[in-house]
Amino acid sequence: MCLGIPGRIVSTTPGLDLGQVEVAGVVREINLALLDGPFVPGEFILIHSGFALERMSPERAADALAFFGPEADDAVPFRADG
């Protein structure tokens, strides 16, 4: 079984398949090549091993993060309503 983690797109660079994505308050570079663009800052994606695997709604991202318990609530600075 693999673990995917929701992240929020912060920015992308036109012409590159990489984006800056926030995960639990930390911004990381994530490969977006497996998904069709364009990507919008604030959009949620599911990440595994540095690759974006699918787009997620804010509600689904919040539900997935709830799996990690109250500690994740403190570390993740977003709400399902934006």
C-alpha distance (Angstrom), angle and dihedral (degrees) to the residues before:
residue distance angle dihedral
M1 . . .
C2 3.81 . .
L3 3.76 128.0 .
G4 3.78 120.5 -134.5
I5 3.79 121.7 -167.8
P6 3.81 126.2 -155.6
G7 3.78 117.6 -121.9
R8 3.80 135.4 177.8
I9 3.79 120.5 -127.2
V10 3.80 111.2 -119.6
S11 3.81 99.6 176.6
T12 3.78 144.5 -23.9
T13 3.78 133.8 -154.8
P14 3.82 115.9 -128.5
G15 3.80 111.4 -115.6
L16 3.81 94.8 22.0
D17 3.80 128.7 93.5
L18 3.80 91.6 -140.6
G19 3.78 129.5 95.3
Q20 3.77 137.7 -177.4
V21 3.81 106.6 -115.5
E22 3.80 129.0 -175.2
V23 3.79 116.8 -134.5
A24 3.82 117.3 177.4
G25 3.79 91.7 -23.9
V26 3.82 95.0 -47.8
V27 3.81 120.8 107.6
R28 3.80 114.5 -139.2
E29 3.78 135.1 176.3
I30 3.82 109.4 -110.1
N31 3.80 129.5 -173.1
L32 3.82 109.6 -120.5
A33 3.83 97.0 -179.8
L34 3.82 94.9 109.1
L35 3.83 91.8 63.4
D36 3.78 130.8 62.0
G37 3.79 114.5 -111.7
P38 2.88 163.3 -124.1
F39 3.78 99.6 105.0
V40 3.77 124.7 -158.9
P41 3.81 124.7 -149.8
G42 3.80 107.9 -108.4
E43 3.81 93.4 33.1
F44 3.82 116.5 128.5
I45 3.78 125.0 -129.4
L46 3.80 135.4 -179.8
I47 3.82 111.4 -118.9
H48 3.80 130.4 -159.5
S49 3.82 123.9 172.3
G50 3.79 93.0 -15.4
F51 3.82 95.5 -50.4
A52 3.80 128.5 108.2
L53 3.80 106.9 -127.4
E54 3.81 102.4 178.4
R55 3.78 144.8 -10.2
M56 3.81 118.0 -102.1
S57 3.78 135.1 -161.1
P58 3.82 115.5 -119.7
E59 3.82 88.7 -112.1
R60 3.79 93.0 52.9
A61 3.82 90.9 46.9
A62 3.82 90.5 51.9
D63 3.82 90.8 48.3
A64 3.81 91.3 50.4
L65 3.81 91.8 49.5
A66 3.82 90.6 49.5
F67 3.80 86.0 68.2
F68 3.82 88.6 71.0
G69 3.81 92.1 58.9
P70 3.81 134.6 -131.4
E71 3.81 92.7 -36.6
A72 3.81 89.3 65.3
D73 3.81 90.7 51.0
D74 3.81 89.5 60.0
A75 3.81 93.8 45.9
V76 3.80 98.6 47.0
P77 3.80 113.6 75.0
F78 3.80 99.5 -160.5
R79 3.75 139.9 83.4
A80 3.78 129.7 -148.4
D81 3.81 89.8 -111.1
G82 3.82 93.0 57.3
